[in-house]
Amino acid sequence: MLGRELIFAIIGTGATCLATVLGAATVFFFRKDMSPILQKIFLGFAAGVMIAASVWSLLLPAMEMAEEQNINAVLPAGIGFTAGALFLFLLDKVLPHQHLDDESAEGLHANFHRSTMLVLAVTLHNVPEGMAVGLAFSVAAQTASAGTITGALAGAIALAIGMGLQNFPEGAAVSLPLRSHGVSKGKAFLCGSLSGVVEPIFGVITVLIAGFVTGIMPWILSFAAGAMIYVVVEELIPEAHLGEHSHVGTLSVLIGFVIMMVLDVALG
């Protein structure tokens, strides 16, 4: 049973990782870095997708599962969500990383190269994404054995599509700036690709934890939702400069939210 869930999770997170790799490959076709407007659009879109995915693909299923287990839905949703946000908060404080527009690094001090620090910054974004997609495909694998594959698998595919849509520009957002800073195309592509590898890793780890601890799925789904919302509030929205009343960034958040919501509701 767990083997089937792992296979599904690897396929799902592998697809989203591939989207990051394809985005990083744009460094071989474009010479210039992304324009500030385009960066706002991509960051805002990613924020909208992750907000919608947190609600429809994680929190709502978590509450439904909790009720099936005769547990007050507020407990796993509230506690799990808070724990996920705290986990990303601690990871943000511990993991050495640096954002493109920042001169100083964050996290614990480390003598890493700038390119490594940039990759680690994007890696923070991809941790909850890998957890979410891995869990969604794990649930799809469970329902597949019960003969009800259509709804859960469609929902997992919708989530993977949404994450893939925002992972493609995310890969480019790593490789293109590195190239403009003098890094070779090959190394820039490798750095952009490596930022997505964390998704299959955390997807598999999360599925293994969920498989070995009975009744933990509602809690861990909420955990992933809290982690994603932390990324949105702490990183994506500020980096989209929404504090400067950017209409482009705001519109991109709304578009991303609607697209992810439509995908999840229509397919799931």
C-alpha positions in Angstrom: 0.0 0.0 0.0 2.7 2.5 1.0 4.7 1.5 -2.1 1.8 2.6 -4.3 1.5 5.9 -2.4 5.3 6.6 -2.8 5.1 5.9 -6.6 2.2 8.3 -7.0 4.0 10.9 -4.9 7.3 10.6 -6.9 5.4 10.9 -10.2 3.5 14.0 -9.0 6.5 15.8 -7.4 8.7 14.7 -10.3 6.4 16.5 -12.7 6.5 19.8 -10.7 10.3 19.5 -10.4 10.5 19.0 -14.2 8.6 22.3 -14.6 11.3 24.0 -12.6 14.0 22.4 -14.7 12.3 23.5 -17.9 12.0 27.0 -16.6 15.7 27.0 -15.7 16.5 25.9 -19.3 15.3 29.3 -20.6 18.8 30.5 -19.8 19.9 28.8 -23.0 17.5 30.8 -25.1 17.3 34.3 -23.5 20.2 36.6 -22.7 18.5 39.2 -20.6 17.3 39.0 -17.0 13.6 39.3 -16.2 12.1 42.7 -16.2 10.8 44.0 -12.8 7.3 44.0 -14.1 7.6 40.3 -15.2 9.0 39.4 -11.8 6.0 41.0 -10.1 3.6 39.1 -12.4 5.3 35.7 -11.7 5.7 36.3 -7.9 2.1 37.5 -7.6 0.8 34.5 -9.7 2.7 32.1 -7.5 1.3 33.7 -4.4 -2.3 33.4 -5.7 -1.8 29.7 -6.7 -0.4 28.8 -3.3 -3.1 30.5 -1.4 -5.9 28.7 -3.4 -4.0 25.4 -3.1 -3.7 25.8 0.6 -7.5 26.2 0.9 -9.0 23.8 -1.6 -6.2 21.2 -1.9 -5.1 21.0 1.8 -7.3 22.7 4.5 -10.7 21.6 3.2 -9.6 17.9 2.6 -7.9 18.0 6.0 -11.2 19.0 7.7 -13.2 16.4 5.8 -10.8 13.7 6.8 -10.9 14.8 10.4 -14.7 14.6 10.5 -14.5 11.1 9.0 -12.2 10.2 11.9 -14.7 11.7 14.4 -12.2 14.5 15.3 -13.2 18.1 15.7 -12.1 19.6 12.3 -10.9 22.8 14.0 -8.1 20.9 15.9 -6.0 19.5 13.0 -6.8 22.5 10.8 -5.7 25.1 13.5 -2.9 23.2 15.2 -1.5 21.7 12.0 -1.6 25.0 10.1 0.2 26.8 13.0 2.8 24.1 13.2 3.5 24.3 9.5 4.0 28.1 9.6 6.3 27.8 12.6 8.3 25.1 10.8 8.9 27.4 7.9 9.7 30.3 10.2 12.4 28.2 11.9 13.7 26.9 8.6 13.9 30.5 7.3 15.9 31.5 10.4 18.3 28.5 10.2 18.9 27.9 6.5 21.5 30.2 5.0 20.0 31.9 2.0 20.0 35.2 0.1 17.4 36.8 -2.2 18.3 38.4 -5.5 17.4 42.0 -4.4 19.1 41.7 -1.0 22.7 42.6 -0.3 22.8 40.6 3.0 22.2 36.9 3.6 19.6 35.5 6.0 19.7 32.4 8.3 22.8 31.1 10.0 26.2 32.4 8.8 27.8 30.2 6.1 30.6 30.8 3.7 28.5 29.7 0.7 28.9 31.1 -2.8 26.2 33.6 -3.8 24.7 31.3 -6.3 24.3 28.6 -3.7 22.6 31.1 -1.4 20.2 32.1 -4.2 19.3 28.5 -4.8 18.6 27.9 -1.1 16.3 30.9 -1.0 14.1 29.4 -3.7 14.4 26.0 -2.0 12.5 27.4 0.9 9.5 28.1 -1.4 9.6 24.6 -2.8 9.5 22.7 0.6 5.8 23.1 1.2 5.0 22.7 -2.5 6.7 19.3 -2.4 4.8 18.3 0.7 1.4 19.4 -0.7 1.8 17.6 -4.1 3.2 14.5 -2.5 0.3 14.3 0.0 -2.3 14.9 -2.7 -1.0 12.0 -4.8 -0.7 9.8 -1.7 -4.4 10.4 -1.1 -5.1 9.6 -4.7 -3.2 6.3 -4.4 -5.3 5.4 -1.3 -8.6 6.0 -3.1 -7.3 4.2 -6.2 -7.2 1.0 -4.3 -10.8 1.6 -3.2 -12.0 2.1 -6.7 -12.7 5.8 -6.4 -9.6 7.1 -8.3 -11.3 9.8 -10.4 -12.0 12.6 -7.9 -8.8 12.4 -5.8 -6.5 11.8 -8.7 -8.0 14.7 -10.7 -7.6 16.9 -7.7 -3.9 15.9 -7.3 -3.3 16.5 -11.0 -5.0 19.9 -10.7 -2.6 20.8 -7.8 0.4 19.5 -9.8 -0.6 21.6 -12.8 -1.0 24.7 -10.7 2.3 24.2 -9.0 4.0 23.5 -12.3 2.6 26.7 -13.8 4.3 28.7 -11.1 7.5 26.5 -11.0 8.3 27.2 -14.6 8.9 30.9 -14.1 10.5 30.2 -10.7 13.2 28.1 -12.4 13.8 31.0 -14.9 13.9 33.4 -12.0 17.0 31.6 -10.7 18.9 30.9 -13.8 18.4 34.1 -15.8 19.6 36.5 -13.0 22.6 34.3 -12.3 23.5 34.4 -16.0 23.2 38.2 -16.0 25.6 38.3 -13.0 28.3 36.5 -15.1 27.6 32.8 -14.2 28.0 30.4 -17.1 24.8 29.1 -18.8 25.5 25.6 -17.7 26.0 26.5 -14.0 23.0 28.9 -14.1 20.8 26.1 -15.5 22.1 23.6 -12.8 21.4 26.0 -10.0 17.9 26.7 -11.3 17.2 23.0 -11.6 18.5 22.1 -8.2 16.0 24.5 -6.6 13.2 22.2 -7.6 14.9 18.9 -6.5 13.7 19.6 -2.9 10.1 18.9 -4.0 10.4 15.2 -4.6 12.6 14.9 -1.5 10.1 16.5 0.9 7.2 14.9 -0.9 8.5 11.4 -0.3 9.5 12.2 3.3 6.0 13.6 4.1 4.3 10.6 2.6 6.5 8.2 4.6 5.6 10.0 7.8 1.9 10.0 6.9 2.1 6.3 6.1 3.7 5.2 9.4 1.6 7.3 11.7 -2.1 6.3 11.8 -4.6 9.2 11.6 -2.0 11.9 11.0 -3.1 12.8 7.4 -5.5 15.7 8.4 -2.8 17.2 10.6 -0.1 16.9 8.0 -2.3 18.4 5.2 -2.9 21.4 7.5 0.8 21.5 8.3 1.6 21.9 4.6 -1.0 24.6 4.2 0.5 26.6 7.0 3.9 26.2 5.5 2.7 27.5 2.1 0.9 30.5 3.5 4.0 31.4 5.5 6.0 31.5 2.2 3.3 33.6 0.6 3.2 36.2 3.4 6.9 36.2 4.3 8.5 36.0 0.8 6.3 36.1 -2.3 4.1 39.1 -1.6 6.9 41.3 -0.3 9.1 40.3 -3.2 6.3 41.3 -5.6 6.5 44.8 -4.0 2.8 44.7 -3.2 3.6 47.1 -0.3 4.2 49.7 -3.0 0.6 49.3 -4.2 1.6 47.5 -7.3 -1.5 46.9 -9.3 0.3 44.4 -11.5 1.4 42.4 -8.6 -2.1 42.5 -7.0 -3.8 41.5 -10.2 -1.3 38.6 -10.6 -2.2 37.3 -7.2 -5.9 37.3 -8.0 -5.4 35.6 -11.4 -3.2 32.9 -9.8 -5.8 32.3 -7.1 -8.7 32.1 -9.6 -6.8 29.7 -11.9 -5.8 27.4 -9.1 -9.4 27.5 -7.6 -10.9 26.7 -11.0 -8.5 23.8 -11.6 -9.2 22.3 -8.2 -12.9 22.7 -8.3 -13.4 21.7 -12.0 -11.1 18.7 -11.9 -11.3 17.7 -8.2 
